[in-house]
């Protein structure tokens, strides 16, 4: 269990949280790692935080990513020396046995993508919630398209050789900002990568006011663009992409309804909901039924 893990940490003006993220890497019980901090020319004390850590395994890279975090992650991938690429956002952190646990699974040489569960911590409300990822299913590309993202960036480790062999990276298009990770997971599944989900909480996903994922409107819009592209120009398992799009639409529109309602736009939310029921009644009923079934299953003793 000596594979080198390259930890890619993109950051911008997160010095107040970056130190915690780096310390969580330093605290790993698995010692065979390097950390690449990819800084988008922060104007806070990011350099000071990184340079104060006297560990040769940590490297500081600079980039002008123009608001596209995918460019920072891709630079880290290109500069990585490890057999595995681990992603850690600078506002998240890992628990000490994270890499030891995942590299123990990696030693079997059976998987290309490894992922663990996380604890979501909301710094504003104080709320904490366990996030369960996966599970893996046959025809995983189709599952990810129909049911949505099942992985988290800071919880995921990918075999570098697989990325290189298939020419895969995060999409740097502006239209995919905040969903570029979902796009990479889709591409990994589409090209046949093998996934393993470790059902242990091995890190924290931190929610705060500056999170990119907090930009809900843009996130939903870009998610629609990503799925539309895959359904109409990438996937090949469904010869009728319109039918597949109608099956996906309820999940997307319900996300929009939640956003509108959270912002007080109840009339607009009702309008979207009515349109969904009129245009895709069957697909909407199936989606709501599946969500209800999942909820009841979780609630059952």
HUUR-V886957 format. One record per backbone hydrogen bond with DSSP energy under -1.0 kcal/mol. CO is the residue of the C=O (numbers start at 0). NH is the residue of the N-H. E is the energy in kcal/mol with one decimal. If there is no record, write none. Layout:
# HUUR-V886957
co->CO nh->NH e->E
co->CO nh->NH e->E
This chain:
# HUUR-V886957
co->3 nh->82 e->-1.6
co->3 nh->83 e->-1.7
co->4 nh->33 e->-2.4
co->5 nh->85 e->-3.0
co->6 nh->35 e->-3.2
co->7 nh->87 e->-2.3
co->8 nh->37 e->-2.2
co->9 nh->89 e->-1.2
co->10 nh->39 e->-2.3
co->13 nh->16 e->-1.8
co->13 nh->17 e->-2.9
co->14 nh->18 e->-1.1
co->16 nh->20 e->-1.8
co->17 nh->21 e->-2.8
co->18 nh->22 e->-2.4
co->19 nh->23 e->-1.9
co->20 nh->24 e->-1.0
co->21 nh->25 e->-2.5
co->22 nh->26 e->-1.9
co->24 nh->27 e->-1.7
co->30 nh->32 e->-1.8
co->31 nh->4 e->-2.0
co->33 nh->6 e->-3.4
co->34 nh->58 e->-3.1
co->35 nh->8 e->-2.8
co->36 nh->60 e->-3.4
co->37 nh->10 e->-2.4
co->38 nh->40 e->-1.3
co->38 nh->62 e->-2.1
co->44 nh->48 e->-2.1
co->45 nh->49 e->-2.3
co->46 nh->50 e->-3.0
co->47 nh->51 e->-1.4
co->49 nh->52 e->-1.5
co->52 nh->54 e->-1.9
co->54 nh->57 e->-2.1
co->56 nh->34 e->-2.8
co->58 nh->36 e->-2.9
co->60 nh->38 e->-3.0
co->64 nh->67 e->-1.8
co->67 nh->70 e->-1.4
co->68 nh->72 e->-2.2
co->69 nh->73 e->-2.6
co->70 nh->74 e->-1.9
co->71 nh->75 e->-2.0
co->72 nh->76 e->-2.2
co->73 nh->77 e->-2.4
co->74 nh->78 e->-2.0
co->82 nh->159 e->-2.2
co->83 nh->5 e->-3.2
co->84 nh->157 e->-3.0
co->85 nh->7 e->-3.2
co->88 nh->91 e->-2.1
co->92 nh->203 e->-3.0
co->94 nh->97 e->-2.2
co->95 nh->28 e->-2.4
co->96 nh->100 e->-2.7
co->97 nh->101 e->-2.3
co->98 nh->102 e->-3.0
co->99 nh->103 e->-1.4
co->100 nh->104 e->-1.2
co->101 nh->105 e->-2.4
co->102 nh->106 e->-1.4
co->104 nh->107 e->-1.5
co->105 nh->108 e->-2.2
co->111 nh->158 e->-2.7
co->112 nh->195 e->-2.1
co->113 nh->156 e->-2.7
co->114 nh->197 e->-3.4
co->116 nh->201 e->-2.1
co->117 nh->130 e->-3.4
co->118 nh->204 e->-1.7
co->119 nh->128 e->-2.0
co->120 nh->206 e->-2.9
co->121 nh->125 e->-2.3
co->126 nh->121 e->-2.8
co->128 nh->119 e->-3.6
co->130 nh->117 e->-1.9
co->138 nh->142 e->-1.9
co->139 nh->143 e->-2.7
co->140 nh->144 e->-2.0
co->141 nh->145 e->-2.7
co->142 nh->146 e->-2.9
co->143 nh->147 e->-1.3
co->149 nh->133 e->-1.8
co->151 nh->154 e->-1.2
co->152 nh->155 e->-1.7
co->154 nh->115 e->-1.4
co->155 nh->86 e->-1.8
co->156 nh->113 e->-2.8
co->157 nh->84 e->-3.4
co->158 nh->162 e->-1.5
co->159 nh->163 e->-2.4
co->160 nh->164 e->-2.7
co->161 nh->165 e->-1.9
co->162 nh->167 e->-2.5
co->172 nh->175 e->-1.6
co->173 nh->176 e->-1.2
co->175 nh->178 e->-2.1
co->178 nh->182 e->-2.0
co->179 nh->183 e->-1.7
co->180 nh->184 e->-2.4
co->181 nh->185 e->-2.3
co->182 nh->186 e->-2.1
co->183 nh->187 e->-2.6
co->184 nh->188 e->-2.5
co->185 nh->189 e->-2.7
co->186 nh->190 e->-1.8
co->187 nh->192 e->-2.6
co->188 nh->191 e->-1.3
co->193 nh->111 e->-2.6
co->193 nh->112 e->-2.1
co->195 nh->114 e->-2.0
co->197 nh->199 e->-2.3
co->199 nh->116 e->-1.6
co->201 nh->94 e->-2.6
co->202 nh->118 e->-2.4
co->203 nh->92 e->-1.7
co->204 nh->120 e->-2.6
co->206 nh->122 e->-2.6
co->207 nh->210 e->-1.6
co->211 nh->214 e->-2.1
co->213 nh->215 e->-2.1
co->214 nh->218 e->-2.4
co->215 nh->219 e->-2.8
co->216 nh->220 e->-2.2
co->217 nh->221 e->-2.9
co->218 nh->222 e->-2.0
co->219 nh->223 e->-2.0
co->220 nh->224 e->-1.8
co->221 nh->225 e->-2.4
co->222 nh->226 e->-2.3
co->223 nh->227 e->-2.6
co->224 nh->228 e->-2.1
co->225 nh->229 e->-2.1
co->226 nh->230 e->-2.8
co->227 nh->231 e->-2.3
co->228 nh->232 e->-2.1
co->229 nh->233 e->-1.1
co->229 nh->234 e->-3.4
co->239 nh->243 e->-1.5
co->240 nh->244 e->-2.7
co->241 nh->245 e->-2.2
co->242 nh->246 e->-1.4
co->243 nh->247 e->-1.5
co->244 nh->248 e->-2.2
co->247 nh->251 e->-1.4
co->248 nh->252 e->-2.9
co->249 nh->253 e->-2.5
co->250 nh->254 e->-1.4
co->251 nh->255 e->-1.7
co->252 nh->256 e->-2.5
co->253 nh->257 e->-2.2
co->254 nh->258 e->-1.9
co->255 nh->259 e->-2.6
co->256 nh->260 e->-2.7
co->257 nh->261 e->-2.5
co->258 nh->262 e->-1.5
co->259 nh->264 e->-3.0
co->260 nh->263 e->-1.6
co->263 nh->265 e->-1.7
co->264 nh->268 e->-2.1
co->265 nh->269 e->-2.5
co->266 nh->270 e->-2.1
co->267 nh->271 e->-2.3
co->268 nh->272 e->-2.4
co->269 nh->273 e->-2.8
co->270 nh->274 e->-2.2
co->271 nh->275 e->-2.1
co->272 nh->276 e->-2.1
co->273 nh->277 e->-2.2
co->274 nh->278 e->-2.6
co->275 nh->279 e->-2.5
co->279 nh->283 e->-2.3
co->280 nh->284 e->-2.4
co->281 nh->285 e->-2.3
co->282 nh->286 e->-2.3
co->283 nh->287 e->-2.7
co->284 nh->288 e->-2.2
co->285 nh->289 e->-2.2
co->286 nh->290 e->-2.2
co->287 nh->291 e->-2.4
co->288 nh->292 e->-2.4
co->289 nh->293 e->-2.1
co->290 nh->294 e->-2.3
co->291 nh->295 e->-2.6
co->292 nh->296 e->-2.0
co->293 nh->297 e->-1.9
co->294 nh->298 e->-1.7
co->295 nh->299 e->-1.4
